[in-house]
Amino acid sequence: MFQSIFSLIVHPIMCGIFGLIVSEEVEIPNEAAEAASQVLLPRGPDSLGVHFEPGAMIGMRRLAIIDPEGPCPPIFNESKRLLAVGNGEVYNHTAIRKQLERSGHRFRTDNDLETLVHLEEEALPDWELGLRGMFAFAIWDRAERALHLGRDRFGIKPLFWCGDENGVAFASTLPALKEMLMAIGSCGKADRLPKYLRSLATPSGWKLNNEALLWYLDTLCVPAPMTIYENVHALPPASRILWQLGQAPALETYWKPTYEPKRKLSLDDAIPLFEESFRESVRHHLVSDVPVGAFLSGGLDSGYLVAEAASQMGARLSTYTVGFREANYSELPLAHEIAGCFGTDHHEMLLDPFTQGDLPSIVSAMNQPFGDSSAWPTWAISRAVGKNLKVVLAGDGGDELWGGYPYYAIHNMGRWLPRNDHASGMDHPYDTSFSSRARRVLGDLKRNPNDLYRRWRHLDPNGSFWEKILREDFKSPGVEFPRSKSSGSAHDALLERDVRFYLPSDLLEKVDTMSMAHSLEVRVPWLDPVLFEVVAHFPSTLKINGGITKWLLRKSAEKRAGWLPQSVLKAKKQGFAIPIHRWISNELAGLFHEGPLDRNSRVAPLMDLVSLRRYYEAHRAGHIRLGHALWAVLVLDIWLRQNGLEPS
């Protein structure tokens, strides 16, 4: 009903939300709200709103982007039966609201949350599909004692929860959820909670999830619905939880990415369709009552976004880039060139390993162990930008939309070769010799899509490293990504896996946690639902052609004279990586010896430290390249220390 309606008017409320629902006989102590709101302060420093009633507490902290003087939710419907809190923004809520008003609904505010409340009243099936934006929300039906939790289709905004038929708790971050429940135990009122939640009101109830630990070590992140804790869950993207007192929480999925049927389009026909959809997405994402800037990496997605944003803005766009002294890792020259083309107010910063004192703060901002080393530069640039701005645009999502990672080109080039499920390239993942690298490339060319994805997305594709390091109790055959259910091409199957796993579990998790730690909202125009549906159904040959990724995007930029420098269009994909192989060997060596290799190491119950030391020294000597794995071990050790936990 609402999927085709879009508006440029938006009233977002970036924030952190939290809540606890149990039976009406229970009085929820103020300490629970105080603890959650304190943890969520960086996500919403401008105001706090909390609703209490018998057996229910729902609240949120607000980061005011639109209408800074407006009231802080919760937001109610006319009868006060329904109330909502939310994190994020719904860009088309005004157009949806007009339809609701024609159906007799009456509104008291311009808040997008009020639109969600009235959609809940309508009880249309899968009404979340009509929302164009990024969000995580909770809607409480006070009469039915029913709760509806929802998350946007790509997982841009997070939501964590736990509970059973007797009660449920939720929060925007794992630390807020944990502190909210433990505060009830600390004030001696845990006996008020039902058994499931009562077990989480003490530190001993927060037990490590060993399966999640293995996922972390293998993929550097923990995918939803798992979390690092047993019996605590992440709401997956494009999902809802429906809960009513006395009934078990029901997890439902309202959307899955689809790539069929393909539209029969030529390049000349497809380019204007894409350009108009992208232009409209950027218009939505630029709406704000406070200045909007942009992260500028120097890559194609980021550069194309800045070009479009700069052309639309009436004021000069501020752009921000982080780089490194190591030229092979730094995109500063390309970013500087793009900024010069569009006259942006450009800011550059250098990150070096001597800022390692930031590491404890970076790790403490994480919901759970997160091993992608690009969290460090994301933290650093967010801290710098957050001192001056509340909102920035970012190019995240472009690779998942178009298929921009190297394995897309590898699969495209190797599709004429016979497939081999056991290609030899899997056997030598850390050997740095030229012959071994050549074998890996040949193996990748012959690999089928499922194994190719494993080869690139698993830290240790065949378990050769962790098999030597992990103690016997923790060894397992390894984690496995769910097989793609796409009925389309192998290219589509790779896209689907990236959208369902890598995008929400790694990229968006990183951007949200690192930016919101500095009260900075990051908007991602490449992940607009309408834009996604347009591009997803383009023929694969418009996305990758002759081994060239993002083919249509490049042709669009070439067609628009002076849009982007040729150096950007022809540059090799670099990614947002740090020189982790060198830094872990040199500048971070002291931290590694004082942490994972120390006799009081928190990873000792999980790993054989003698073997770990041997591999670390082999890495330092240049015999093997284990920078990413060793970084993951270092982050895990710091996180375990901060949270007073040990694997068991």
Phi and psi in degrees as a GROMACS rama.xvg file:
@    title "Ramachandran Plot"
@    xaxis  label "Phi"
@    yaxis  label "Psi"
@TYPE xy
-110.289  3.59664  PHE-2
-68.1318  -25.8653  GLN-3
-100.06  12.5214  SER-4
-110.377  126.825  ILE-5
-135.474  149.202  PHE-6
-139.932  150.91  SER-7
-92.4762  3.90624  LEU-8
-99.0363  127.132  ILE-9
-143.746  141.999  VAL-10
-125.627  74.49  HIS-11
-76.1828  150.969  PRO-12
-129.224  94.0333  ILE-13
-76.5145  135.458  MET-14
-172.408  -166.146  CYS-15
-126.909  139.056  GLY-16
-118.562  159.715  ILE-17
-159.339  158.926  PHE-18
-174.195  160.967  GLY-19
-147.359  124.225  LEU-20
-124.836  125.504  ILE-21
-138.236  -161.807  VAL-22
-74.2379  159.218  SER-23
-65.4713  -19.0913  GLU-24
-73.323  -12.9845  GLU-25
-94.776  129.661  VAL-26
-97.4173  116.388  GLU-27
-81.9362  126.121  ILE-28
-71.4484  150.226  PRO-29
-58.656  -28.9038  ASN-30
-57.6204  -30.8964  GLU-31
-64.2606  -46.9299  ALA-32
-66.803  -39.7663  ALA-33
-62.2958  -41.9094  GLU-34
-66.4737  -46.7065  ALA-35
-63.7852  -44.229  ALA-36
-66.4221  -31.8068  SER-37
-67.1575  -43.0343  GLN-38
-64.7567  -36.5576  VAL-39
-86.3762  3.78314  LEU-40
-52.1277  -46.5967  LEU-41
-61.6787  -28.6713  PRO-42
-75.6576  -21.5358  ARG-43
-152.693  74.0471  GLY-44
-79.372  -8.49985  PRO-45
-84.317  -33.9661  ASP-46
-164.567  167.008  SER-47
-134.509  135.215  LEU-48
-133.616  130.693  GLY-49
-135.936  136.661  VAL-50
-113.454  126.571  HIS-51
-114.984  140.842  PHE-52
-152.776  169.05  GLU-53
-54.3471  119.992  PRO-54
77.8806  9.58426  GLY-55
-148.915  139.974  ALA-56
-143.577  124.047  MET-57
-136.562  132.51  ILE-58
-152.344  173.489  GLY-59
-158.533  151.176  MET-60
-103.709  145.013  ARG-61
-117.67  132.827  ARG-62
-106.526  108.146  LEU-63
-81.3116  115.425  ALA-64
-107.783  -44.0587  ILE-65
-113.358  138.623  ILE-66
53.1291  63.2203  ASP-67
-57.9879  -24.3325  PRO-68
-91.3367  -0.584677  GLU-69
-68.8849  166.178  GLY-70
-71.0092  154.34  PRO-71
-90.6247  130.361  CYS-72
-60.1821  173.181  PRO-73
-66.9829  151.911  PRO-74
-109.411  135.341  ILE-75
-109.31  160.269  PHE-76
-84.8583  -176.803  ASN-77
-60.5557  -39.0189  GLU-78
-86.3122  -3.37408  SER-79
66.0977  14.0729  LYS-80
-76.0683  -39.0629  ARG-81
-108.301  142.566  LEU-82
-138.59  154.519  LEU-83
-139.744  146.565  ALA-84
-127.421  155.145  VAL-85
-161.497  159.689  GLY-86
-124.394  120.484  ASN-87
123.315  -148.001  GLY-88
-157.044  146.332  GLU-89
-117.486  108.656  VAL-90
-69.1607  -31.7404  TYR-91
-102.526  23.6343  ASN-92
-67.9109  -28.1883  HIS-93
-67.9235  -40.9457  THR-94
-66.1273  -40.0245  ALA-95
-63.1017  -40.6354  ILE-96
-60.3274  -39.4735  ARG-97
-61.8326  -39.2909  LYS-98
-66.3796  -39.7884  GLN-99
-65.0889  -37.9091  LEU-100
-64.1311  -36.4206  GLU-101
-66.4898  -21.1385  ARG-102
-91.011  3.39067  SER-103
104.435  -0.0884214  GLY-104
-75.9877  146.158  HIS-105
-122.624  137.984  ARG-106
-117.169  145.966  PHE-107
-110.7  -15.7618  ARG-108
-133.805  174.256  THR-109
-99.1587  13.9722  ASP-110
-77.0333  135.866  ASN-111
-66.0438  -24.6933  ASP-112
-63.7251  -32.7394  LEU-113
-66.1136  -32.6779  GLU-114
-63.4417  -41.2559  THR-115
-63.8601  -38.4569  LEU-116
-59.8298  -42.6449  VAL-117
-74.848  -30.0897  HIS-118
-63.022  -37.8036  LEU-119
-63.791  -36.9827  GLU-120
-62.5037  -39.3341  GLU-121
-65.995  -27.5453  GLU-122
57.3481  37.2322  ALA-123
-73.3673  141.63  LEU-124
-65.6967  134.836  PRO-125
53.3484  41.9149  ASP-126
-65.6373  -16.4873  TRP-127
-61.6403  -26.0933  GLU-128
-60.5529  -26.3515  LEU-129
-81.8165  -2.3562  GLY-130
-89.2961  129.685  LEU-131
-110.195  100.556  ARG-132
168.687  -162.86  GLY-133
-125.816  131.847  MET-134
-165.133  155.729  PHE-135
-141.003  129.44  ALA-136
-138.533  162.889  PHE-137
-134.244  128.378  ALA-138
-120.388  124.904  ILE-139
-110.476  121.662  TRP-140
-94.3201  105.91  ASP-141
-71.0939  -30.7868  ARG-142
-75.3892  -44.5359  ALA-143
-87.6784  -7.65108  GLU-144
49.3663  55.1859  ARG-145
-124.926  142.167  ALA-146
-121.683  138.113  LEU-147
-123.286  113.313  HIS-148
-104.183  138.053  LEU-149
-142.448  154.492  GLY-150
-138.598  145.664  ARG-151
-62.6038  162.835  ASP-152
-67.1307  -25.9083  ARG-153
-99.0501  -11.8777  PHE-154
81.9391  34.4114  GLY-155
-68.271  -40.6732  ILE-156
-108.745  141.814  LYS-157
-92.9415  160.474  PRO-158
-157.584  130.924  LEU-159
-119.938  150.313  PHE-160
-154.102  164.75  TRP-161
-156.936  157.107  CYS-162
146.634  -179.089  GLY-163
-145.068  -158.753  ASP-164
-66.4387  -15.6783  GLU-165
-96.9648  -9.99389  ASN-166
174.268  155.574  GLY-167
-144.544  145.473  VAL-168
-130.083  150.112  ALA-169
-149.62  159.228  PHE-170
-165.849  160.748  ALA-171
-70.6226  -24.1193  SER-172
-132.201  154.557  THR-173
-63.3458  -44.2935  LEU-174
-58.8304  -37.4759  PRO-175
-66.8627  -41.4149  ALA-176
-62.2497  -43.9246  LEU-177
-64.6708  -48.5213  LYS-178
-67.6703  -33.5313  GLU-179
-61.6262  -46.6712  MET-180
-73.9101  -39.3228  LEU-181
-70.2819  -25.3602  MET-182
-63.6015  -33.0031  ALA-183
-67.6337  -38.9229  ILE-184
-67.2122  -39.0191  GLY-185
-65.5283  -30.1341  SER-186
-92.5176  11.3291  CYS-187
76.0811  23.8116  GLY-188
-119.83  20.9249  LYS-189
-62.742  -26.8116  ALA-190
-66.1953  -12.2627  ASP-191
-75.1483  -18.1429  ARG-192
-89.2599  150.478  LEU-193
-65.0345  162.827  PRO-194
-53.0924  -47.3111  LYS-195
-57.9458  -51.0208  TYR-196
-73.1864  -32.0335  LEU-197
-60.8493  -34.8313  ARG-198
-65.7661  -20.2637  SER-199
-99.392  9.12088  LEU-200
-89.5948  1.92818  ALA-201
-130.13  152.689  THR-202
-56.1943  -34.9933  PRO-203
-66.6446  -18.6616  SER-204
-76.7721  -16.2602  GLY-205
-92.1939  85.7264  TRP-206
-95.6321  144.15  LYS-207
-67.7534  139.657  LEU-208
-91.7764  107.531  ASN-209
-65.5099  -32.3067  ASN-210
-63.9784  -40.9321  GLU-211
-65.3567  -36.9774  ALA-212
-58.4626  -43.6878  LEU-213
-66.2477  -38.5481  LEU-214
-61.4653  -43.2149  TRP-215
-59.8974  -47.735  TYR-216
-66.094  -27.1054  LEU-217
-92.4732  -28.4685  ASP-218
-127.55  -1.74572  THR-219
74.3379  4.99398  LEU-220
-152.674  172.574  CYS-221
-119.355  112.222  VAL-222
-78.4084  145.49  PRO-223
-64.6291  149.031  ALA-224
-87.5657  3.50923  PRO-225
-70.6225  156.67  MET-226
-133.529  176.008  THR-227
-68.9602  -11.9893  ILE-228
-106.46  142.915  TYR-229
-66.3288  143.676  GLU-230
64.8959  17.0017  ASN-231
-128.245  137.886  VAL-232
-126.233  152.067  HIS-233
-100.25  132.705  ALA-234
-72.0983  121.515  LEU-235
-65.7108  160.013  PRO-236
-57.9709  153.66  PRO-237
54.549  36.3084  ALA-238
-131.786  162.535  SER-239
-136.031  153.964  ARG-240
-112.764  126.259  ILE-241
-111.404  123.519  LEU-242
-135.892  141.078  TRP-243
-140.229  140.803  GLN-244
-52.5762  127.936  LEU-245
94.1869  -6.48515  GLY-246
-123.755  141.916  GLN-247
-64.221  144.127  ALA-248
-57.5523  135.785  PRO-249
-109.471  118.833  ALA-250
-92.5618  123.726  LEU-251
-128.505  146.389  GLU-252
-105.555  129.983  THR-253
-107.396  -4.9366  TYR-254
-158.272  143.898  TRP-255
-135.758  144.235  LYS-256
-65.4976  134.783  PRO-257
-129.23  148.7  THR-258
-125.407  1.03452  TYR-259
-118.995  150.52  GLU-260
-79.7199  153.754  PRO-261
-78.8319  142.186  LYS-262
-84.8159  135.49  ARG-263
-84.0625  93.7435  LYS-264
-128.735  144.098  LEU-265
-84.3284  168.234  SER-266
-59.299  -43.9513  LEU-267
-65.1446  -30.4792  ASP-268
-77.607  -36.137  ASP-269
-77.2154  -34.0298  ALA-270
-57.9086  -50.6265  ILE-271
-64.1908  -32.472  PRO-272
-62.226  -46.225  LEU-273
-63.2938  -48.2576  PHE-274
-61.3339  -40.611  GLU-275
-67.3075  -40.3918  GLU-276
-64.8848  -42.2047  SER-277
-69.011  -40.3122  PHE-278
-59.8629  -43.0562  ARG-279
-65.529  -41.0275  GLU-280
-60.5129  -44.7796  SER-281
-65.1278  -38.1375  VAL-282
-56.997  -45.6  ARG-283
-59.5704  -46.1469  HIS-284
-74.9765  -13.3159  HIS-285
-88.9125  -11.3484  LEU-286
-68.9619  122.351  VAL-287
-169.077  150.489  SER-288
-90.5917  0.141006  ASP-289
-125.119  159.376  VAL-290
-59.4005  145.911  PRO-291
-116.462  130.546  VAL-292
-112.964  -165.856  GLY-293
-151.038  139.035  ALA-294
-75.0691  134.758  PHE-295
-128.606  107.036  LEU-296
-88.5295  -23.0479  SER-297
100.144  -7.5717  GLY-298
-83.1385  174.792  GLY-299
-66.4941  -47.0187  LEU-300
-61.3706  -47.6013  ASP-301
-65.7627  -43.7231  SER-302
-64.7564  -42.9207  GLY-303
-63.4074  -39.3731  TYR-304
-64.1339  -47.3432  LEU-305
-62.741  -39.1921  VAL-306
-59.7039  -45.3553  ALA-307
-68.1097  -44.7335  GLU-308
-63.4981  -43.2228  ALA-309
-64.1017  -34.3415  ALA-310
-72.5668  -24.3437  SER-311
-91.3542  -28.5246  GLN-312
-74.7056  141.162  MET-313
-79.4162  -20.2095  GLY-314
-110.876  169.075  ALA-315
-71.0574  130.416  ARG-316
-81.0018  133.479  LEU-317
-91.0697  129.641  SER-318
-121.808  151.998  THR-319
-137.55  132.498  TYR-320
-134.231  139.819  THR-321
-113.935  138.973  VAL-322
-139.453  -173.616  GLY-323
-134.615  157.594  PHE-324
-66.7675  -28.1529  ARG-325
-74.9144  110.817  GLU-326
-59.717  -32.3138  ALA-327
-65.3326  -20.0072  ASN-328
-106.904  -7.87832  TYR-329
-101.525  131.944  SER-330
-104.46  17.7681  GLU-331
-56.9703  -44.4847  LEU-332
-61.1147  -42.505  PRO-333
-66.4502  -42.7683  LEU-334
-62.3294  -40.7074  ALA-335
-61.8533  -39.0407  HIS-336
-65.904  -43.6995  GLU-337
-63.1505  -45.506  ILE-338
-59.1688  -38.5966  ALA-339
-65.6907  -35.6353  GLY-340
-61.9246  -33.9956  CYS-341
-113.663  7.9213  PHE-342
60.6458  35.4411  GLY-343
-74.9086  158.943  THR-344
-81.7558  91.578  ASP-345
-94.603  137.392  HIS-346
-126.473  133.885  HIS-347
-123.083  146.123  GLU-348
-138.493  147.619  MET-349
-104.074  132.539  LEU-350
-105.084  129.429  LEU-351
-130.664  160.765  ASP-352
-69.7219  -6.20741  PRO-353
-78.8192  -3.62728  PHE-354
-91.8793  25.207  THR-355
-64.3016  -13.715  GLN-356
-61.981  -16.7102  GLY-357
-73.2321  -19.5185  ASP-358
-56.1713  -45.9542  LEU-359
-58.3716  -39.044  PRO-360
-68.7018  -38.174  SER-361
-61.962  -47.7917  ILE-362
-66.2824  -37.6291  VAL-363
-68.144  -20.9325  SER-364
-78.8167  -12.5544  ALA-365
-77.4931  144.149  MET-366
-66.2433  -34.4374  ASN-367
-159.827  172.342  GLN-368
-52.6388  133.129  PRO-369
-138.962  114.251  PHE-370
-99.757  6.02342  GLY-371
-74.9627  114.924  ASP-372
-67.6765  -14.2958  SER-373
-70.7992  -5.07905  SER-374
-59.7479  -33.3868  ALA-375
-62.6053  -56.8697  TRP-376
-64.5713  -29.9953  PRO-377
-64.6291  -41.5876  THR-378
-60.9976  -47.4306  TRP-379
-64.4068  -45.6352  ALA-380
-72.4485  -32.6723  ILE-381
-65.5255  -39.2823  SER-382
-63.4734  -43.262  ARG-383
-66.0448  -45.8587  ALA-384
-70.6796  -36.8862  VAL-385
-62.7524  -15.8077  GLY-386
-74.9939  -18.4815  LYS-387
-121.886  -26.6874  ASN-388
-130.408  160.556  LEU-389
-107.759  -17.1984  LYS-390
-136.873  133.475  VAL-391
-136.871  153.435  VAL-392
-93.2999  150.799  LEU-393
-140.931  155.184  ALA-394
-88.5294  9.08943  GLY-395
-60.251  142.467  ASP-396
102.695  -18.6  GLY-397
-63.696  -40.6322  GLY-398
-65.3466  -36.219  ASP-399
-76.4118  -24.2421  GLU-400
-77.2433  -43.0663  LEU-401
-100.307  -21.6801  TRP-402
86.3776  62.662  GLY-403
-98.6141  -3.49603  GLY-404
-80.2593  158.026  TYR-405
-55.871  -33.9578  PRO-406
-68.1322  -18.3332  TYR-407
-68.4906  -44.0528  TYR-408
-67.5509  -38.8438  ALA-409
-61.3454  -46.4968  ILE-410
-63.2064  -41.2701  HIS-411
-62.5875  -41.2906  ASN-412
-73.7417  -28.9302  MET-413
-95.167  6.77233  GLY-414
-71.3869  -13.2341  ARG-415
-90.1969  -8.89405  TRP-416
-87.6059  153.204  LEU-417
-64.0856  135.446  PRO-418
-75.4501  147.845  ARG-419
-140.436  114.676  ASN-420
-71.7102  -12.864  ASP-421
-128.511  48.8517  HIS-422
-61.4729  146.235  ALA-423
-66.5429  -19.511  SER-424
-61.1162  -18.5746  GLY-425
-75.0346  -15.8477  MET-426
-85.7779  -13.3305  ASP-427
-134.211  59.8117  HIS-428
-68.85  -20.0149  PRO-429
-117.666  -1.33654  TYR-430
-67.6955  129.897  ASP-431
-98.3746  1.51856  THR-432
-68.3506  155.281  SER-433
-62.2357  -42.3751  PHE-434
-62.3193  -38.2083  SER-435
-68.8392  -40.1262  SER-436
-63.3164  -38.6167  ARG-437
-63.6013  -40.5178  ALA-438
-63.5196  -38.4408  ARG-439
-64.9604  -42.4762  ARG-440
-61.5241  -47.5952  VAL-441
-61.8126  -41.6254  LEU-442
-61.5319  -40.1902  GLY-443
-64.0296  -39.3418  ASP-444
-62.0661  -30.2577  LEU-445
-95.5315  -4.57971  LYS-446
-79.8376  144.612  ARG-447
-74.2833  162.264  ASN-448
-56.5829  -40.4101  PRO-449
-63.2217  -44.7243  ASN-450
-73.3666  -32.18  ASP-451
-62.6939  -41.4899  LEU-452
-63.8305  -42.8528  TYR-453
-61.7963  -41.6611  ARG-454
-59.4745  -37.6911  ARG-455
-93.1577  -28.9114  TRP-456
-99.1355  -13.3248  ARG-457
-94.6416  135.664  HIS-458
-64.4418  -35.3485  LEU-459
-131.42  79.2768  ASP-460
-54.9045  -36.9068  PRO-461
-113.322  12.6839  ASN-462
74.2873  13.014  GLY-463
-68.5082  -30.6339  SER-464
-81.8995  -55.6613  PHE-465
-64.9941  -28.177  TRP-466
-59.9179  -33.121  GLU-467
-85.3783  -23.1587  LYS-468
-98.2861  -44.0767  ILE-469
-69.946  143.982  LEU-470
-70.5082  158.564  ARG-471
-56.082  -38.7053  GLU-472
-64.3005  -21.444  ASP-473
-104.601  -3.18664  PHE-474
-72.7418  142.611  LYS-475
-150.257  168.494  SER-476
-63.3048  -9.97321  PRO-477
104.03  157.875  GLY-478
-83.6469  160.656  VAL-479
-139.685  126.776  GLU-480
-64.5667  141.794  PHE-481
-58.5052  140.72  PRO-482
-65.5007  143.904  ARG-483
-63.1235  140.977  SER-484
-103.264  9.706  LYS-485
-64.8556  135.166  SER-486
-90.0932  2.60513  SER-487
-93.932  -147.974  GLY-488
-74.5095  168.562  SER-489
-62.922  -32.9475  ALA-490
-60.7709  -42.9897  HIS-491
-64.7462  -36.7051  ASP-492
-63.1873  -39.0743  ALA-493
-66.791  -42.3153  LEU-494
-59.6453  -45.046  LEU-495
-60.4226  -42.5336  GLU-496
-64.4906  -40.2094  ARG-497
-65.0302  -41.5491  ASP-498
-67.2189  -37.8467  VAL-499
-85.2066  -26.5594  ARG-500
-116.722  -67.7884  PHE-501
-63.0888  -42.1668  TYR-502
-59.9499  -56.7898  LEU-503
-74.6185  -36.4624  PRO-504
-80.2182  -28.8819  SER-505
-111.864  -71.9805  ASP-506
-58.6653  -54.5543  LEU-507
-71.5844  -33.9644  LEU-508
-60.4887  -45.4951  GLU-509
-61.5723  -50.4049  LYS-510
-63.4917  -43.361  VAL-511
-64.5593  -50.0929  ASP-512
-68.597  -42.2542  THR-513
-72.7065  -34.3875  MET-514
-79.931  -43.2424  SER-515
-70.0202  -18.0451  MET-516
-62.8852  -19.2216  ALA-517
-117.776  23.871  HIS-518
54.4821  40.1765  SER-519
-116.069  124.869  LEU-520
-89.1262  126.521  GLU-521
-109.024  122.88  VAL-522
-104.932  142.77  ARG-523
-125.144  86.3297  VAL-524
-62.0466  -23.3041  PRO-525
-67.2783  -16.3515  TRP-526
-105.09  34.8157  LEU-527
-75.413  131.752  ASP-528
-57.7467  -39.2698  PRO-529
-69.5917  -43.8246  VAL-530
-59.0152  -41.5726  LEU-531
-60.6754  -46.1396  PHE-532
-64.7822  -33.6778  GLU-533
-65.6881  -52.1117  VAL-534
-72.4358  -37.155  VAL-535
-57.3468  -32.5141  ALA-536
-97.8702  8.37864  HIS-537
-69.4777  150.424  PHE-538
-58.1466  144.285  PRO-539
-58.5973  -28.9887  SER-540
-67.1356  -16.0486  THR-541
-85.7899  -13.7514  LEU-542
-96.2881  -37.5278  LYS-543
-139.692  129.255  ILE-544
-142.895  117.918  ASN-545
62.8774  31.7201  GLY-546
82.1611  0.321679  GLY-547
-94.6486  117.964  ILE-548
-79.3467  159.417  THR-549
53.2843  43.1652  LYS-550
-61.0016  -48.6268  TRP-551
-63.0209  -39.7203  LEU-552
-61.3969  -42.6252  LEU-553
-64.9124  -42.5423  ARG-554
-65.3539  -35.8768  LYS-555
-62.249  -45.0869  SER-556
-65.772  -38.8325  ALA-557
-65.7937  -36.851  GLU-558
-67.1802  -31.4821  LYS-559
-91.6547  97.2459  ARG-560
-53.3533  127.424  ALA-561
75.9799  8.11131  GLY-562
-64.2628  -50.5299  TRP-563
-138.721  145.467  LEU-564
-62.3295  148.259  PRO-565
-60.0579  -31.1645  GLN-566
-61.1353  -33.2934  SER-567
-75.3658  -42.4477  VAL-568
-65.7659  -28.5559  LEU-569
-101.529  -3.10576  LYS-570
-69.5019  145.025  ALA-571
-70.9447  140.332  LYS-572
-59.6831  131.549  LYS-573
-111.709  -37.7527  GLN-574
80.0843  172.043  GLY-575
-101.332  58.2709  PHE-576
-99.271  154.577  ALA-577
-106.654  161.778  ILE-578
-72.7005  61.2505  PRO-579
-66.3941  -32.6291  ILE-580
-63.1439  -40.3559  HIS-581
-79.3994  -42.7362  ARG-582
-62.6559  -40.2028  TRP-583
-68.0093  -24.7383  ILE-584
-81.4306  -31.253  SER-585
-114.899  -84.3735  ASN-586
-62.5676  -29.1393  GLU-587
-96.6031  5.68742  LEU-588
-60.9217  -39.8061  ALA-589
-61.6975  -44.253  GLY-590
-62.1746  -38.2607  LEU-591
-67.9334  -39.499  PHE-592
-70.9394  -35.1502  HIS-593
-79.419  -14.9079  GLU-594
-107.533  -95.3243  GLY-595
-58.582  -32.937  PRO-596
-92.7491  -2.60658  LEU-597
-71.8176  155.785  ASP-598
-65.3273  -21.6901  ARG-599
-98.7804  23.5735  ASN-600
-53.78  135.155  SER-601
-78.2414  -15.1489  ARG-602
-93.3543  -0.209409  VAL-603
-58.726  -38.686  ALA-604
-65.7315  -18.5441  PRO-605
-96.8968  -32.9914  LEU-606
-129.11  150.134  MET-607
-80.2437  112.063  ASP-608
-69.389  -28.2776  LEU-609
-64.3875  -46.0879  VAL-610
-66.2303  -40.4534  SER-611
-60.4781  -44.4282  LEU-612
-62.1979  -41.5906  ARG-613
-62.3791  -43.6868  ARG-614
-67.9583  -37.4999  TYR-615
-62.3239  -44.7409  TYR-616
-67.3928  -35.6861  GLU-617
-64.4007  -36.6387  ALA-618
-66.0583  -45.3018  HIS-619
-61.8868  -32.6357  ARG-620
-79.1301  -8.05348  ALA-621
85.6795  10.0878  GLY-622
-76.4196  -32.1105  HIS-623
-139.937  162.441  ILE-624
-115.195  106.656  ARG-625
-125.358  22.685  LEU-626
-55.2993  -44.5776  GLY-627
-68.699  -41.012  HIS-628
-66.3013  -42.164  ALA-629
-68.3468  -36.5533  LEU-630
-61.5687  -42.3772  TRP-631
-60.7026  -38.9562  ALA-632
-65.9782  -42.5208  VAL-633
-62.8399  -46.4725  LEU-634
-61.838  -42.7526  VAL-635
-61.3721  -43.0763  LEU-636
-62.3362  -44.3207  ASP-637
-63.036  -45.4568  ILE-638
-63.0685  -42.6849  TRP-639
-62.9891  -40.7805  LEU-640
-63.0473  -45.7265  ARG-641
-62.1969  -31.8531  GLN-642
-101.693  6.31733  ASN-643
60.833  38.9298  GLY-644
-122.62  155.659  LEU-645
-139.979  142.024  GLU-646
-63.7008  148.663  PRO-647
